[in-house]
Amino acid sequence: MSFTILIPARLASTRLPNKPLADIGGVPMVVRVAQRVMSLQGPAGPVRVVVAADSAEIMAACQAHDVQAVLTRLDHPSGSDRLAEACQLLGLSDEEIVVNVQGDEPLIDPSLVGAVADLLLQRPEASMSTAAHTIDNMADFVNPNVVKVVLDARALAQYFSRAPIPCWRDQPQALPVPAPLRHIGIYGYRVGFLRQFPGLAQSPLELTEALEQLRAMWHGHRIAVHVSPHAPGPGVDTPEDLERVRKLYPG
């Protein structure tokens, strides 16, 4: 079985208007993201890469660079709703696997995407897969904008939190041992689960932490986690981030 990479892209952004179309070396950012992962190979051959757009402008940018795209509705309340519609438009079956790569990650490591997909192929008990890497400093550990995850013995997520978890009871001012894990915001889904997800009731923990993945766990679904040896490349949320990535982008 191969898999499909879906890249949700919408023009609305409070901190960086028209973010998917931001220029990086003469190419729109969302196209850079798609090009970055197009080299991936699955067990059945080249991986399919599709942008889930919300506007004619993004569609036109993708078409100009030979990137497949589908036009989704403007009014989706979340990225997972947009992905579910894209699966329907593409006619994907419930058994297939998709990986959600954010459209503001032009420096994403393609091997990380492949690892997240492979993990879901290997773990039939999981409805979702994601990634994490170790935290090596206290500033990140206590930062509520850095999401942490704790795992069980099978590398399935036990909990995600903005709080510093796990807490070392005897040395609360030190990093716990083994090292805590920072969640990386990339997800693999079984398409059948992704179709169901938008209809699941939000959980109290999801609303408290503002973490959508807690909804899946609240309803009994398991999330397999790939632990990467490296932190991901920087994403783009602000004009300052964009300038930083422009300087780092190869070529």
C-alpha positions in Angstrom: 0.0 0.0 0.0 1.2 3.5 -0.8 -0.1 6.7 0.8 -1.2 10.2 -0.1 0.3 13.4 1.3 -2.4 16.1 1.8 -1.2 19.7 2.2 -4.1 22.0 3.5 -3.7 25.6 2.4 -5.9 28.6 3.1 -5.4 32.2 2.4 -6.7 33.5 5.7 -3.9 34.1 8.2 -3.9 36.8 10.9 -0.1 37.1 11.2 0.9 36.6 7.6 -1.9 37.3 5.0 -1.9 35.1 1.9 0.7 32.9 3.5 0.5 29.9 1.1 1.4 32.3 -1.8 4.4 33.9 0.0 7.4 33.9 -2.3 10.4 31.7 -1.5 13.0 31.9 -4.2 10.5 32.8 -6.9 8.0 30.0 -6.0 4.9 30.1 -3.8 5.5 28.6 -0.4 2.8 25.9 -0.7 4.4 24.8 -4.0 7.8 24.6 -2.2 6.2 22.3 0.4 4.7 20.0 -2.3 8.0 19.9 -4.2 9.9 19.1 -1.0 7.9 15.8 -0.5 7.3 14.8 -4.1 10.5 12.6 -4.1 9.1 10.2 -1.6 8.5 6.6 -2.6 6.0 4.3 -1.0 5.8 0.5 -1.2 3.7 0.8 -4.4 5.7 3.6 -6.0 5.8 7.4 -6.0 3.7 9.0 -3.3 0.7 11.1 -4.4 1.0 14.7 -3.2 -2.2 16.9 -3.3 -2.8 20.4 -2.0 -6.2 20.9 -0.4 -6.8 24.6 -1.3 -9.5 27.0 -0.2 -9.2 29.5 -3.1 -8.9 29.9 -6.8 -5.6 31.7 -6.3 -4.0 28.7 -4.6 -5.4 26.4 -7.2 -3.8 28.6 -10.0 -0.4 28.7 -8.2 -0.4 24.9 -7.9 -1.5 24.3 -11.5 1.3 26.7 -12.8 3.9 24.5 -11.1 2.3 21.1 -12.0 1.2 20.4 -8.4 -2.1 18.5 -8.0 -4.7 20.4 -6.0 -8.4 20.1 -5.1 -10.6 23.0 -4.2 -12.3 22.6 -0.8 -14.9 24.7 1.0 -14.0 28.0 2.7 -16.0 27.4 5.8 -14.2 24.4 7.4 -13.8 24.9 11.2 -10.5 22.9 11.3 -7.8 21.4 9.2 -9.1 17.9 9.7 -12.4 18.9 8.2 -10.6 20.2 5.1 -8.6 16.9 4.9 -11.8 14.8 5.2 -13.3 16.7 2.3 -10.2 16.3 0.2 -10.3 12.5 0.8 -13.9 12.5 -0.5 -13.0 14.6 -3.6 -10.1 12.3 -4.4 -12.2 9.2 -3.9 -9.9 7.6 -1.3 -11.0 4.4 0.3 -11.3 3.9 4.0 -8.3 1.6 4.1 -5.9 4.1 2.6 -3.5 6.3 4.5 -2.9 10.0 4.2 -0.3 12.2 5.8 -1.1 15.8 6.7 1.8 18.1 5.9 1.2 21.7 6.8 1.5 24.2 3.9 3.8 26.4 6.0 6.6 23.9 6.4 8.9 24.5 3.3 11.9 22.9 5.1 10.2 19.7 6.2 12.3 16.6 6.1 10.7 14.2 3.6 12.1 11.2 5.5 10.0 12.3 8.6 6.9 12.2 6.4 7.8 8.8 5.2 8.4 7.6 8.8 5.0 8.8 10.0 3.3 7.0 7.1 5.3 3.8 7.6 4.5 3.7 11.3 0.8 3.7 10.6 1.3 0.9 8.1 3.1 -1.1 10.8 0.7 -0.4 13.7 -2.8 -1.7 12.8 -4.1 -0.8 16.3 -3.5 2.9 15.7 -5.9 5.2 13.9 -3.4 8.0 13.7 0.4 8.5 13.7 2.6 11.5 14.5 6.1 12.4 15.5 8.2 13.8 18.4 11.8 14.6 19.3 13.6 15.0 22.6 13.6 18.3 24.5 17.1 19.2 25.8 16.5 22.5 27.6 14.3 23.7 30.4 13.0 26.8 28.5 11.2 24.6 25.9 10.1 22.1 28.6 8.1 24.8 30.5 7.0 26.7 27.4 3.2 26.2 27.0 3.6 26.8 23.2 5.8 23.7 23.1 3.5 20.7 23.1 4.8 17.6 25.0 3.8 14.0 24.6 4.4 10.9 26.8 4.4 7.4 25.4 3.7 3.9 26.6 6.1 0.9 26.1 4.8 0.4 22.5 5.4 4.0 21.5 1.7 4.8 21.6 0.7 8.3 23.0 -0.6 8.3 26.5 -1.2 12.1 26.7 -0.4 15.4 25.0 -0.1 18.6 27.0 1.2 22.1 27.0 2.3 21.5 30.6 5.8 20.2 31.4 5.2 16.4 31.4 6.3 14.1 32.8 7.1 15.9 36.1 10.2 14.6 38.0 8.8 14.5 41.5 12.2 14.5 43.3 13.8 17.1 41.1 11.0 19.3 39.7 13.4 22.0 38.6 15.3 19.6 36.3 14.5 17.9 33.0 13.1 14.4 33.7 15.0 11.2 32.7 14.5 9.8 30.2 14.3 13.1 28.2 10.8 14.6 27.6 9.4 14.6 24.1 8.3 17.6 22.0 5.4 16.9 19.7 5.9 17.6 16.0 2.7 18.7 14.3 2.6 16.1 11.5 -0.2 13.5 11.3 -0.9 10.3 9.5 -4.5 9.1 9.3 -6.4 6.1 8.2 -9.0 7.6 5.8 -11.9 5.8 7.4 -11.0 7.3 10.8 -10.5 10.8 9.2 -14.0 10.7 7.7 -15.4 10.0 11.2 -13.2 12.5 13.1 -15.0 15.8 12.4 -18.2 14.2 13.7 -16.7 13.2 17.0 -17.8 15.3 20.0 -15.0 17.6 21.3 -13.5 16.4 24.5 -13.1 18.5 27.7 -9.4 17.9 27.6 -9.2 19.1 24.0 -11.0 22.3 24.9 -8.7 22.8 28.0 -5.4 22.2 26.2 -6.5 23.5 22.8 -5.1 20.3 21.2 -7.3 18.6 18.7 -5.5 15.2 18.9 -6.9 14.7 22.4 -10.3 14.3 20.9 -9.2 11.1 19.2 -7.7 9.7 22.4 -10.8 10.7 24.4 -12.9 8.5 22.1 -10.5 5.5 22.4 -8.4 5.9 19.3 -4.7 5.2 19.6 -1.9 7.4 18.2 1.4 5.9 17.3 4.5 8.2 17.7 7.7 8.2 15.7 10.6 9.6 17.7 12.9 11.5 15.4 16.5 12.1 16.2 16.3 15.6 14.9 14.1 18.7 15.4 12.1 19.7 12.3 13.1 22.7 10.2 11.5 26.0 11.1 7.9 26.7 9.9 6.4 30.0 8.8 3.9 31.8 11.0 5.1 35.5 10.8 6.9 37.8 8.4 10.0 37.3 10.5 9.7 33.5 10.1 9.4 34.0 6.3 12.6 36.0 6.1 14.4 33.4 8.1 13.3 30.6 5.9 14.1 32.5 2.7 17.7 32.7 3.9 17.8 29.0 4.8 16.1 27.7 1.7 18.6 25.8 -0.6 18.9 27.4 -4.0 
